[in-house]
Amino acid sequence: MSTPALEFNDLQLAYMVRGQAREVLRGVSFAVQPGETYGLVGESGCGKSTAAYTAVRYLPTNARILGGDVHLAGRDILSLDKKELQNLRANDVSIVYQDPGQALNPTIKVGLQLMEAYQLLGQSKHDALTNSREILRKVQIADPESVLGRYPHQLSGGMQQRVVIAMALACNPQLIILDEPTTGLDATVEAEVLDLIRGLRDEFGTSVLFISHNLGAIRAMCDRVGVLYAGKLVEEGRAQDVFDNPQHPYTVGLLRCLPRHGSRKSAQRLETIPGFQPLLGAPLPACVFVDRCPLATEKCRSVAPEWTQLGGRKVRCHHVDRVHELVSSALPEGTPSTVDRSSTPMLVLDGVSKTFHQGGQAIKAVRDVSLELFAGETLGLVGESGSGKTTLAHTVLGIHAPDQANTITFDGKNLKPGTRKRPADQVRGIQIIFQNPDSALNRRHSVRRIIGRSLRRLAQLPHSEVDGALQEITASVRLTERHLDMRPSQLSGGLKQRVAIARAFAGHPRIVVCDEPTSSLDVSVQAAILNLLGDLQHDRDTSYLFISHDLRVVRYLSDRIAVLYLGRIMELGPAERVFDGPHHPYTEALLSAAPSVDGDTRERIRLDGEIPSAVNQPSGCVFHTRCPRRLEGDLCSTVEPPLTPTPDGGVIRCHIPFDQLGGQPVALRS
Amino acid sequence: MARYVLRRLGLAVITLFILSIVVFTVSAVLPGSVGRAILGPFADKRSVDQLNNELGVNGPLVNRYFRWVSHAVRGDFGNSYKYKSPVMDFVSKALTSSLKLALLTLVIVVPLGVIGGTIAALRQGKALDRIITITGLSLAVTPEFVIGIVLILVFPVKLGWLPSGGSPKGAVLDQLKTMLLPALTLTAILFGYLSRMARAGAIEALNSDYTRTATLKGLPRHVVLRRHVMRNSLLPTIAVIASQMSYLLGGLLVTETLFNFRGLGLLVADAARGKDIPMLMGAVFIVGALAMTMSLLADLLIAWLNPRVRLGAKQ
């Protein structure tokens, strides 16, 4: 076998915290072969990013290598001197990470930053410019000349990531490390970036180390994967084998936390992995997963499991022969949906528009949206960034005032624009759960104080009753007494989100806006939060406006789904129909963009270009500039299609008759 | 950018207008008759009235304001009561001296502050960082008269190296010698602010993703620092320099008095003491206008350096 592009040999790495070594990587070994794409998966804190930065020796000053070595292109990178390391970075390895907007220097033109990489290789200015132009073409940027002359902030997120990838390719490296390269990008853009990376990898024969929490993306990209848990690899094998037939209890659990196979809250609860990943540097039992493993025995506590070889793959578990017991265990029952659609809707939007005025321009964020939300129902809001879903939710909450008054009715009464103008019961009646509980909770207050304040202010309970209510609400979000005196910073992401949920539910709201409530959480935590939201809805008959870019999550929790594009409803209907078809061409494209953990066999529907600006919206159907099914002639580009009712009580905005729309369940099916 | 410049200029004109009203109003409501103040308590009422008429301090307030403004825009602030000659001559002389002092101070403090701050950032948490930070802070909180007096005691009095005060005159070298101590006093005060800003800016830039990108691209350390770190860390520092410019120009009072340096600060102090109203108005107005011009220039410089402002950020 030829020399691997990257090889970790029993690497042990610790961070020094107050003079104590906290182990992050506890003997990690793996190799990325030439031309291979290797994926590292695992939840936050498992050490996957540390592994990535160890490969380029870019570590914080408190990092200590305790043992083992790392070879990149055959060289021991831990023994290189400064100059050699710099050469290695310039010639042999590149790294792309999340948030491309931050990765580019805001004060230097894209062209100069790109040329820098070539000039570093000793090229003249002229050659560097020619090559920069060429590489931008390779990453499918149509107009390299204009992009070279722009600053990073003048490019969209997808374009920025293309530029970063181009920069990474400039030195024609043997290895590219991709650390969450598509996190934060829209599904459609993510799909394009992944396609691009795949194409370039095949063209250049580059090896890739791919790190992502998005298991679908890993499945779509990687030849082999390694599953990392608490700084130790627990399973490794071909991507297909590991995802389709996981053999380690942790991998099994991880995959079953995901809402898959079109699962719905009404059918089954999501499985979770009980307990928590051990903290950094915590003393570990013999098997790292033993405390959370349903198969654990005495042996797992006393003898550390070595690799068990299973024909081309390996698992670090004593009980490989018993893993099938896990797989066959039945999923717990879900909570049947009890939405009464003949009752008066809880929320009615009747032609709501929201226009922002900025610098003399009118930004039409939401256009003429009409919908109903019933008690106990979840309405999913789906669309790319810029589709107006958050603006719409904020308008309902009273953060923005709609263009026309009296277009929103809540519980039979007109909803005033602006929270300050609303009576207390309306404010209490509509609450929100934010994406990031870190910034939503006051870090100086204890959990008791945060929830207690909501009980006093929202539920307007007298002091004597606050304690009782506090116990009750805390129990219903599965927090314990012990958590009450902690501050948010002492809690994990999932626990923080529970506090945020308790806060939102304190005043017995009728409607809760969930704005990406699980997108900053790990999959096992996400599953627990989704179960909790399902339970609370069932117990309290609360309605949700649910925003998420993860379509599986939306499908799991939603009864009906509204698909938005440029502030308009393109389609609204029951969740199953919207997902399984017939659906709007935009919905179809959106669904096909999301990579699936179950492997992609279908062709992805490509959308040309990016979502147009909300200032200069296209004429006719706003989607016609990107629509793969645009009709011959100029009907689509001149006449905006009306919202046509569908047999299932929904609406679709398309000139193509309902029965001729895509009937294939394009994605998330399997 | 053009839009931004226009808006900023419009704002400057309005500020100037408000400044003129404030300066005028304050001087108009000062107690006591001007004529009486000049002629003294024993002059007879007729001559006081006549003098008031001649000085034009009698008519309605609005008329007087417009007369003053229409002269002021032509650079005529009237005659000093005390010296009986045009205010503008004194103001422009004092202004030149003050600007020289300010310039010398900046030439010393800007490189010192920026380099000191950046070094502190690079050695974050280490001894050198502590030394720079603590020195800067201690100097910044020490009153300028203490620093000034210490400097005077050490250099002119003990060592006899430099003059203990006076105004810049004669050969360039002599002028520099005269200005060095006041400039060092001001430097001591400003260094703390400046180095702290430079340090904070550099730390932010050092920890940013684009610095990581640059490093992992394989760029040599000095290129990373020069091209990627310094460029971004200087933005907030310039803002501080700009805001401290007003301090330099307007708040020179103590330092100038201490060193008997005939600049704007001393001029204002003397005019106020001697109830020399036209002189006071002219000097204060010029100081205000100058401070405003400086902050305008600084804002434009920041905008020009920051492409997100220059080209208008995407919403």
Interface residues (C-beta under 8 A of the other chain):
Chain A: V56 Y58 Q86 N87 L88 R89 A90 N91 S94 I95 Y97 D99 Q102 A103 L104 N105 P106 T107 I108 E116 A117 L120 Y151 H153 Q154 V164 M167 C171 Q358 G359 I363
Chain B: S208 D209 Y210 R212 T213 A214 T215 L216 K217 G218 L219 P220 R227 H228 R231 N232 L235 L305 N306 P307 R308 L311 G312 A313 K314 Q315
